[in-house]
């Protein structure tokens, strides 16, 4: 399951299940941070420069979002940085004229193009959304570095879970097998290639703690965004 699984109650009016209590966590697979990148033709080369530009030129920085979660994350960044951002639906033209807020890597068609453009020298990575720098992207600073005191830390995650009545013996066996696979060097490399940080703890208890923490933190952000975020998303989807 992805991190958005536990956010279903904030995205859908009526959910016929509890995304946490109705499931039994089995193993943590990893976390995937977000990244801010910009077109190299933008008048800033670092995140502090972007923030300074956005404050000096209100309304001139546009940010690409693909769904309600990335919209909320973008709003959280804007709030922490005390800047205003225009929102655009994430699409090809965004490469040319927006600052893009997205997962570090994805198999989606648009982000594959985005990676190709970045590797071709047209996009510049400005920051990642983890509390500390990523070991496989050590030269890219964190959002928290650019906004001292913000403790900015927003990541999605992936885990394996089953029905709530899954027998403990089955959970233990499944976790042992999954943990062995995740710890394999080839699998770790594959996860990193996808922009996913392998977990330091794969245990079911770690997965449950992540589910609860993510729902609490992101739920607050989504509630704070509220009607304004939903209106923005609706206008983006109809554009």
Buried (B, 14 or more C-beta within 10 A) or exposed (E): BEBBBBBEBBEEEEEEEEBBEEBBBBBBBBBBBBBBBBBEEBEBEBBBBBBBBBEEEEEEBBBBBBBBBBBBBBBBBBEBBEBEBEBBBBBEEBBEEBBBBBBBBBEEEBBEEBBEBBEEEBBBBBBBBBBEBBEEBEEBBBBBBBBEEBEBBBBBBBBBBBEEEBEEEEBEEBBEEBBEEBEEEEBBEEBBEBBBBBBEEBBBEBBBBBBEEBBEEBBEBBEEBEEEBBEBBEEBEEE
